[in-house]
Amino acid sequence: MMLGLLSHLQKSGKRVSETTLATQMRRIEDYYLGATDIPPDVRRQVAYRKLLVLPTFNAKLAAVAISQWNDVARSKGIPVAQSDRSQGRVIPFRRMQPEQARASAMQAWQSLTSLRLGQMLGESGLLTAEQVDLIVTLQLDDRTQRFGEIAVQQGWLAQETVDFFADRLPKLVKAPWRYPLGQYLRMAALLDDEQTSTILMEQKLKRTRFGEIAAAKGWVKRQTIDWLLEYI
């Protein structure tokens, strides 16, 4: 993406320091794709302003960069504020009242961060007690291996699921806003786009909760849904 923008700038006759510009753009892109605990609209506005600070960027180029980053974000399951009408999918977020938000988010964050990864995966029903015990035993033999790495190596969980529970969920829980349940399940790689769209369409027809449909179809355990809802 950056090469395309650099080429565009060079064709326009502007003098560009490729190394400096690429480094600055990479930092902004890392922020845009990494700050998943910030609402999409806010994240877009901040990234847009940062791009405009670069002397070689104008409003059109900044808009192109943001648009391309949106595509990358969607492919990684990162919330984007635009509606994907082809899949009937819109990703809103629910902002709580300031006092309620601070108290609720901090309480959930403190509760969640007091748990080890193995406890989270066990309590949420993603790993059995036997699997957790086996991983702990394997860690005793090789202390260089992390809990999540062993779970992925054993084929019990996807890397995206481990990363979500280990890194992303604590940040998302601490934020004073909440996404729909389906978005968290997608970020955790527990549902794919097709499953999410199917549930949303069925939800409109039956007016049933998202989690109930996901559990009824056997795509996500009820235990996992109930555990997540305690924090989000």
C-alpha positions in Angstrom: 0.0 0.0 0.0 2.8 2.4 0.9 4.6 1.7 -2.3 1.5 2.7 -4.3 1.2 5.9 -2.4 4.9 6.7 -2.8 4.6 6.1 -6.5 1.6 8.4 -6.7 3.5 11.1 -4.9 6.5 10.7 -7.2 4.4 10.9 -10.3 2.8 14.1 -9.0 6.3 15.7 -9.0 6.6 16.0 -5.2 9.9 15.3 -3.6 9.6 12.5 -1.1 12.1 11.0 1.3 10.9 7.4 0.9 12.6 6.1 4.1 11.2 8.9 6.3 7.7 8.8 4.8 7.5 5.0 4.9 8.5 5.0 8.5 6.0 7.6 9.5 3.2 5.9 7.6 4.1 2.6 9.1 3.8 4.1 12.6 0.4 5.6 11.8 -0.8 2.3 10.2 0.4 0.3 13.2 -1.7 2.7 15.4 -4.7 2.5 13.2 -4.7 -1.3 13.1 -3.5 -1.8 16.6 -5.7 0.5 18.6 -8.7 -1.9 18.6 -9.9 -0.6 22.0 -10.7 2.8 20.4 -14.0 3.3 18.5 -13.5 3.1 14.7 -14.7 6.7 14.0 -12.2 8.1 16.6 -9.4 5.9 15.3 -10.0 7.1 11.7 -10.1 10.8 12.6 -6.8 10.6 14.6 -5.1 8.7 11.8 -6.4 11.2 9.2 -5.1 14.2 11.1 -1.7 12.5 11.6 -1.4 11.9 7.9 -2.2 15.5 7.0 0.7 16.6 9.2 3.1 14.9 6.8 4.1 17.6 4.2 3.7 15.3 1.3 0.1 14.3 2.1 -3.1 16.1 1.1 -6.7 15.3 1.9 -7.2 13.0 -1.1 -4.1 10.9 -0.3 -5.0 10.7 3.4 -8.5 9.5 2.4 -7.0 6.8 0.1 -4.7 5.6 2.9 -7.5 5.4 5.4 -9.7 3.5 2.9 -7.0 1.0 2.2 -6.4 0.5 5.9 -10.1 -0.1 6.4 -9.8 -3.0 3.9 -6.9 -4.5 5.8 -8.8 -4.0 9.1 -11.8 -5.9 7.8 -9.6 -8.8 6.7 -8.2 -9.0 10.2 -11.6 -8.7 11.9 -10.8 -5.3 13.3 -13.9 -3.0 13.9 -14.5 -0.6 11.0 -17.3 2.0 11.3 -18.4 1.6 7.7 -21.3 -0.6 6.8 -20.6 -3.7 4.8 -23.9 -4.0 2.9 -22.8 -6.9 0.9 -22.9 -9.0 4.1 -25.6 -7.0 5.8 -23.1 -6.2 8.6 -22.8 -3.0 10.6 -20.4 -2.7 13.5 -21.8 -0.1 16.0 -20.6 0.3 19.6 -22.5 1.2 22.8 -21.1 4.1 24.8 -22.0 4.1 28.5 -22.6 7.0 30.8 -19.2 8.4 32.1 -19.6 7.4 35.8 -21.1 4.1 34.9 -18.5 3.5 32.2 -15.5 4.1 34.5 -16.8 2.0 37.3 -18.1 -0.9 35.1 -15.1 -1.0 32.8 -12.5 -0.8 35.7 -14.3 -3.5 37.7 -14.4 -5.8 34.7 -10.7 -5.1 33.9 -9.6 -5.7 37.4 -11.5 -9.0 37.5 -10.2 -10.1 34.2 -6.6 -9.2 34.7 -6.5 -11.2 37.9 -7.0 -14.4 35.9 -4.2 -16.3 34.2 -4.7 -17.2 30.5 -5.3 -20.8 31.4 -8.1 -19.8 33.8 -9.8 -17.7 31.2 -9.7 -20.4 28.6 -10.8 -23.0 31.1 -13.6 -21.0 32.7 -14.9 -19.9 29.2 -15.1 -23.5 28.1 -12.6 -23.2 25.3 -10.3 -25.7 27.1 -11.2 -28.6 29.3 -9.7 -29.1 32.8 -7.6 -32.0 31.4 -6.2 -29.9 28.6 -5.3 -27.1 31.0 -3.5 -29.6 33.3 -1.6 -31.1 30.4 -0.4 -27.7 29.2 0.8 -26.8 32.7 2.7 -30.1 32.9 4.3 -29.5 29.5 5.3 -26.0 30.7 7.1 -27.6 33.6 9.3 -29.6 31.2 10.0 -26.6 29.0 9.6 -23.2 30.8 10.3 -21.3 27.6 7.0 -22.2 26.1 4.0 -20.1 26.8 0.6 -21.5 27.7 -1.1 -20.2 24.6 1.7 -21.5 22.3 1.2 -25.0 23.6 -2.6 -24.8 23.1 -2.1 -23.7 19.5 0.6 -26.4 18.9 -1.8 -29.1 20.2 -4.4 -27.9 17.7 -7.0 -27.0 20.4 -7.2 -23.3 19.7 -6.4 -20.9 16.8 -3.6 -18.4 17.3 -6.2 -15.6 16.9 -8.2 -16.9 19.8 -5.2 -17.1 22.1 -4.1 -13.6 21.1 -7.6 -12.2 21.7 -7.9 -13.6 25.3 -4.3 -12.9 26.2 -3.9 -9.3 24.7 -7.0 -7.8 23.1 -9.8 -8.6 25.5 -8.3 -6.9 28.6 -7.8 -3.7 26.5 -11.4 -3.9 25.1 -12.9 -4.5 28.6 -11.2 -1.5 30.0 -12.7 0.8 27.4 -15.9 2.8 28.3 -17.8 1.3 25.3 -18.9 -2.1 24.2 -19.3 -3.7 20.8 -22.0 -6.2 20.0 -21.3 -9.7 21.2 -20.9 -11.0 17.6 -17.9 -8.6 17.1 -16.1 -10.0 20.0 -16.7 -13.5 18.8 -15.3 -12.6 15.4 -12.3 -10.9 16.8 -11.6 -14.1 18.8 -11.9 -16.2 15.7 -14.8 -18.1 17.2 -17.1 -17.1 14.4 -16.3 -16.3 10.8 -18.0 -13.6 8.6 -20.4 -16.1 7.0 -21.6 -17.4 10.4 -22.0 -13.9 11.7 -24.1 -12.8 8.7 -26.3 -15.9 9.1 -26.9 -15.2 12.7 -27.7 -11.5 12.1 -30.2 -12.4 9.4 -31.9 -15.1 11.6 -31.9 -12.6 14.5 -33.9 -10.1 12.5 -36.5 -12.8 11.6 -36.8 -14.4 15.1 -35.9 -11.4 17.2 -33.7 -13.7 19.3 -30.5 -12.8 21.0 -27.3 -13.2 19.0 -25.7 -15.6 21.6 -28.7 -17.8 21.8 -28.6 -18.4 18.0 -24.9 -19.0 18.0 -25.2 -21.5 20.8 -28.2 -23.3 19.3 -26.3 -23.8 16.0 -23.4 -25.3 18.0 -20.9 -22.7 16.7 -20.0 -21.3 20.1 -20.5 -22.9 23.5 -23.1 -21.4 25.8 -20.5 -21.4 28.5 -18.2 -19.3 26.4 -21.0 -16.8 25.6 -22.0 -16.5 29.2 -18.4 -16.0 30.3 -17.8 -13.2 27.8 -21.1 -11.5 28.7 -19.9 -11.2 32.3 -17.1 -8.8 31.1 -18.6 -7.1 28.1 
